[in-house]
């Protein structure tokens, strides 16, 4: 796994880092130009839209998509590749989840945690 | 040439023709409808009431009318007129008029009972009742007629509709106009004249007024006559030399007792609260209810963390998400603000001067009232039973949680934390 193995290509699964859909994964359906791509994440609740590359963090997953594939095709390929489970198993996703749980801990949860750590 | 007798009859005839429901009294409604019928000016109504209504109750009885005019009341005429009321049909009243008359009669009946019970209170109540309809009518959207409480305000007040002109904030009738048309000046105001009238009637006055004007007080010295008459109501120490006019408050300030109490949505019965100030700061307590003053009633429970049934201010509390299922919580009736109010320590003991010395005098020990013990027990038992319902492991954790103290640790940012 070298540094130059994640390419911006049609079918690349990307993580949206900020904006309305931040925290979700999507697939690149089309490349518009140097900076922008068309993304679509029907299984993760991301509407088909233009997205700037600066907002995306590429993952190591890639699905076999024809370019400009419509949403239904993306959905089919996504579920066939079982990307939801694969994504959840990555330590990236696990870290995100644990961070989310930690920030949402209530006062009682913190007490229980402290007790458990003793 | 009409004789004196006939001329006298005209006035009587006028009364009879205005009193369309044959009640023997002219009400404001009847005056208004007569005014409209004859195309008189609106001042007709007010002037008639001013001139003829001696006891200012909004109804001109036949006797009042004759009195004002100096005419001898014709009993047979009025009796005949009144008898037509039972027939009802002769006056040609509509079904609605009959209903209105009936309702008015019921209101009058209840009004009479209120009158006989407490004269001064009725005036205030009538005033507030009349204010309420005006306010309600102003607030109501087009087409809604506010219903004044039947025992106080007469029905005619509900007929004057004052609508807001399409969300502009501007009302159809100005405040002054509404005042005029509803004849609100008729309401008994607590004027000095009325106060005197009430006093003369023998209505119960305030405690201050019931005190005699002078009190006999003994004074020393053999040559001073032994007693003096002292005025029980003192004159003010100084009177202003220039008239001071206080700027009138455009919006009346509400006293604390009348202010609206708010409660954060995050605070529910059974919620665990973290106390941030006071003797029990840092403790996690269970919220029971909000008292009338707005303060929160909480309990430790006492056996768990030493916090008793206590009042706590909402601002000095963090509401956590944790909630106990208290279910049907039954709090003793006597738990209110007066129950928790601080009592003044016993002042000046009538002991020897030595005992009064603040340094040597023993401090009055706090005596825990028996009722406090009982109430604490009854409330805490309910809270504890809610804990037991959680099941063994959770109950243990919850008890541990409630007995522990809250503190901010290094790296914790309260604005980032979820409680």
Boltz contact constraints between the chains, C-beta under 6 A:
constraints:
  - contact:
      token1: [A, 104]
      token2: [B, 418]
      max_distance: 6.0
  - contact:
      token1: [A, 106]
      token2: [B, 321]
      max_distance: 6.0
  - contact:
      token1: [A, 106]
      token2: [B, 418]
      max_distance: 6.0
  - contact:
      token1: [A, 107]
      token2: [B, 320]
      max_distance: 6.0
  - contact:
      token1: [A, 107]
      token2: [B, 419]
      max_distance: 6.0
  - contact:
      token1: [A, 108]
      token2: [B, 322]
      max_distance: 6.0
  - contact:
      token1: [A, 108]
      token2: [B, 401]
      max_distance: 6.0
  - contact:
      token1: [A, 111]
      token2: [B, 401]
      max_distance: 6.0
